[in-house]
Amino acid sequence: KAGVTQTPRYLIKTRGQQVTLSCSPISGHRSVSWYQQTPGQGLQFLFEYFSETQRNKGNFPGRFSGRQFSNSRSEMNVSTLELGDSALYLCASSYRTRDSNTQYFGPGTRLTVL
Amino acid sequence: AQSVTQPDIHITVSEGASLELRCNYSYGATPYLFWYVQSPGQGLQLLLKYFSGDTLVQGIKGFEAEFKRSQSSFNLRKPSVHWSDAAEYFCAVGAASGAGSYQLTFGKGTKLSVIP
């Protein structure tokens, strides 16, 4: 099976712009979660989508949003970019059953905000 | 709320030496525990996981971890380190929220350097 794919792998934006990142989960996985990784804060949970619904959101401002499509693919959007949004954004997918909540990660999208 | 502590920010070992990376967690119920590894510029690769049952779990690349409920620990071990094991290692606890969601809480990571 193909793993989790994320596009693009690298992005450079300027402050005030917006950006959309894409994630394709492993085939059959219905849950997609997003995490932000920075040197200072480490890995932080952004949100989880399951069956096209946001199930939970981490402690991030409303500028961070996302959605999930019927094929389980997910996108996250960051509006009005700030310098502090520079990070590696990781997507993870899972079956999300009671006995199988293992999350498998993609390679990430490296976002640089200038 | 759950939390994970990895006390060692950076560890250096010689190739062929044994390795133990420490992880302590805080969670009110029986935890789902994971170890992931990350090479520079890459995503996270799952090494092993603990859901229930046998407290000693085997993973890929010769790694194992032992769940000790009394110590709230889930330490990662490898008997003989290879130069290719140099990477950053993350311990994580998985927890369900009341909203029917599920998320991982990660430790800050331990960077492993291997001396040839």
Interface residues (C-beta under 8 A of the other chain):
Chain A: V4 Q6 S31 S33 Y35 G42 L43 F45 E48 F50 R55 N56 G58 L90 A92 S94 R96 D99 N101 T102 Q103 Y104 F105 G106 P107 G108 R110
Chain B: Y32 F34 Y36 G41 Q42 G43 L44 Q45 L46 K49 F51 F90 A92 G94 A96 S97 A99 G100 S101 Y102 Q103 L104 T105 F106 G107 K108 G109
